[in-house]
Amino acid sequence: MAAQLPYLVGHTEIAALFGIERQTSQKWRTDGILGEPDLIASGNPYWLLATVLQLDGHSGREITEERLAQYKATIPGGYSLADPEGLPVIVGIKEAALVLGADERAIARWRNRRTIADEDLKLSGSPLWLLDTLIADAQARGRAVDPEAHARLLAGDRLSQKPRGRKAASEKY
């Protein structure tokens, strides 16, 4: 059975929804139009679809029903979630490496060899898993799980976001 996942978007998906370039979405973030991410996984920002839908109409940019339907079709069984507090624990390669006591290259090799669970979601080119998926897969394969890393992720302790792009206007000299 496929995992139930909330509708999440990264910069690539935001660009597709609004019919804009990815750089425009990134600029919205830099300019403060697109607020703080609802989730950071492996240092990459992601937002709930509900958060991004609030930008509909900004600068004349609109999300068409067709683009919205195309996006939703990429997440079978997806559901709408308005509050980030309700997000399940979702991890990327970096967190997977921490919880499985491996390095990121090992996780990439395991993905290529299909010796780790398939990602539950792929956003903006990055694989994402529900933490429960990784833990169940590790147990089934007899892999050790770092209990401390697992507990930190369950408690909401996340890696910081990768610094990117220009500084926000308020951060300039």
C-alpha positions in Angstrom: 0.0 0.0 0.0 1.3 3.4 -0.9 2.1 5.8 1.9 -0.3 8.6 2.7 1.6 11.9 2.2 0.5 15.5 2.5 0.8 17.7 -0.6 4.2 19.3 -0.3 6.1 21.5 -2.8 9.6 22.6 -3.4 10.8 25.4 -5.7 10.4 23.2 -8.9 6.8 22.4 -8.0 6.0 26.0 -7.2 7.4 27.1 -10.5 5.2 24.5 -12.3 2.1 25.4 -10.4 2.4 29.1 -11.2 3.9 28.7 -14.7 7.1 30.6 -13.7 10.8 30.0 -13.7 12.3 28.2 -10.7 14.4 31.3 -10.1 11.2 33.4 -9.6 10.1 31.0 -6.8 13.5 31.3 -5.2 13.4 35.1 -5.5 10.0 35.1 -3.8 11.7 33.3 -1.0 14.6 35.8 -0.9 12.2 38.7 -1.0 10.1 37.3 1.8 7.0 36.8 -0.4 7.3 33.0 0.1 7.5 32.5 3.9 9.6 30.2 6.0 9.4 26.6 4.8 7.0 24.2 6.5 9.6 21.4 6.2 13.4 21.3 5.8 14.7 17.9 4.7 18.4 17.4 3.9 18.8 21.1 4.0 16.2 21.7 1.3 13.0 23.8 1.9 9.5 22.5 1.2 6.1 24.1 1.8 2.6 22.6 2.3 0.5 23.1 -0.8 -1.9 25.1 1.4 0.8 27.6 2.2 1.7 28.1 -1.4 -2.0 28.4 -2.5 -2.1 31.6 -0.4 0.2 33.2 -3.0 -2.3 32.6 -5.8 -2.8 35.9 -7.6 0.5 37.4 -6.4 1.9 39.7 -9.1 -0.7 38.5 -11.4 0.6 34.9 -11.2 -2.2 32.3 -10.9 -2.4 28.6 -10.3 -4.7 27.1 -12.9 -6.9 24.2 -12.1 -5.1 22.1 -14.8 -1.6 22.7 -13.2 -3.0 22.0 -9.8 -4.6 18.7 -11.0 -1.3 17.8 -12.7 0.6 18.3 -9.5 -1.8 16.4 -7.3 -1.6 13.5 -9.7 2.1 13.1 -8.9 1.2 12.3 -5.3 -1.2 9.4 -5.4 -3.3 9.3 -2.2 -2.0 12.8 -1.3 -4.0 14.9 1.1 -4.3 18.5 2.0 -2.8 19.7 5.2 -3.0 23.3 6.4 -0.9 23.1 9.6 2.7 22.1 9.5 2.3 20.7 13.0 0.4 17.8 11.4 3.3 16.8 9.1 4.6 13.3 9.5 8.4 13.0 10.0 9.8 13.2 6.4 13.5 12.8 5.8 15.9 13.2 2.9 19.2 11.5 2.2 21.1 13.3 4.9 18.7 12.4 7.6 18.5 8.8 6.2 22.3 8.5 6.5 22.2 9.7 10.1 19.4 7.4 11.3 20.9 4.4 9.4 24.5 5.1 10.6 25.8 5.4 7.0 27.1 8.2 4.8 25.2 9.9 2.1 27.1 8.1 -0.6 26.0 4.7 0.9 22.4 5.8 0.8 22.8 6.8 -2.9 24.3 3.4 -3.7 21.6 1.6 -1.8 19.0 3.6 -3.9 20.8 2.7 -7.1 21.0 -1.0 -6.2 17.4 -0.9 -4.8 18.6 -2.1 -1.4 16.7 0.5 0.5 13.0 1.3 0.4 11.9 3.4 -2.6 11.4 7.0 -1.7 7.9 7.9 -0.7 8.1 11.2 -2.6 10.4 13.0 -4.9 10.3 16.7 -4.8 12.4 19.1 -6.8 14.6 16.2 -7.8 15.3 15.1 -4.2 14.1 11.7 -2.7 12.1 11.9 0.5 10.9 9.1 2.8 8.6 8.9 5.7 10.8 8.1 8.7 8.5 5.1 9.4 9.2 3.8 5.9 13.0 3.9 6.5 12.8 2.3 10.0 10.5 -0.5 8.7 12.9 -1.1 5.8 15.9 -1.2 8.1 14.3 -3.7 10.4 13.3 -5.9 7.5 16.8 -5.8 6.1 18.5 -6.3 9.5 20.1 -2.9 9.4 20.9 -1.0 12.6 19.1 2.2 13.4 20.8 4.9 15.5 18.3 5.3 18.3 19.6 8.8 19.2 19.2 10.1 15.6 15.8 8.5 15.4 14.7 10.1 18.7 16.0 13.5 17.5 14.1 13.3 14.3 10.9 12.3 16.1 11.4 15.3 18.4 11.6 17.6 15.4 15.3 18.3 15.4 16.3 19.0 11.8 19.4 19.9 9.9 19.6 23.5 9.0 18.8 24.8 5.5 21.5 25.1 3.0 22.5 28.8 2.4 21.6 29.8 -1.1 21.1 32.8 -3.3 21.4 36.4 -2.4 20.9 37.9 1.0 17.5 39.2 1.8 17.2 43.0 1.5 17.2 43.4 5.3 20.5 41.6 5.5 22.4 43.8 3.1 24.9 46.4 4.4 
